[in-house]
Amino acid sequence: MSTVLGIWAHPDDEVFVSGGLMADAVHNGDRVVCLHMTRGEAGLHFRRPYSPEALGVIREQELEAALACLGVTEQRFLDYPDGDLSLVPGSEVVARIHDVLVEIRPDTVVTFGPDGFTGHPDHKSLSRWVTTAVRLWNKPRAKVLHAIVPSEWKNSVVHRLNEFDFFYPGHPATSGDGDIVTRLDEDTIEAKVDALWEHAGQMQPLFDAYGEEFMRSMASIEVFRVGPKAAFRSRVENELRIAR
């Protein structure tokens, strides 16, 4: 048995880019844990503004239901402010992520790459912090996977998602075949689509606009690039300085 730790900014990040990976890991008997920086309280709910206090509770409940579809039972929050991660002291977050790494001892860490997948500032900040925390943890055998936009999305998916302001200007900055390209089998796609449905406040508008077949097709591929591992202490200290 191995352990997979997904580290994400908001509820629904985890399913959208790695739902298949998590479902397959659980199916293979691996331990899967998700760590979220925020509860997604600053987002929209069915495309409309909503009370942050109420939305945080709703998105937590949606996340629990979504992870259940994938068989994931372990999840925790760090409770940082949604939309303002770039304002949080980086050294503090790195230390807390590092503590989770020490406790969970994952064989694989899954998160966003430097471009944040969508270009979201929260995603980019998180990527930097995870990179620094993993290097500080200094376990060379642990693998880091960065979720990246599949190259085949360029002509079939990106423009549609942008109708919902999914990508920030200039993004996706990178896309390609990456180091690991996974085409999910039918059972895994089914589980992932069910999990996406559970994030109803964020995902139902997409289902309503484009239909389930489009969502299934989009969900059927996941692409990851192997990220950086351990580094010399001097480099870690420099990254901590940048994170601050």
Secondary structure, 3 states (H helix, E strand, C coil): CCEEEEEECCCCHHHHHHHHHHHHHHHCCCEEEEEECCCCCCCCECCECCCHHHHHHHHHHHHHHHHHHHCCCEEEECCCCCCCHHHCCHHHHHHHHHHHHHHHCCCEEEEECCCHHHHCHHHHHHHHHHHHHHHHHCCCCCEEEEEEEECCHHHHCHHHHHHHCCCCCCCCCCEECCCEEEECCHHHHHHHHHHHHHCHHHHHHHHHHHCHHHHHHHHCEEEEEECCCCCCHHHHHHHHHHHC
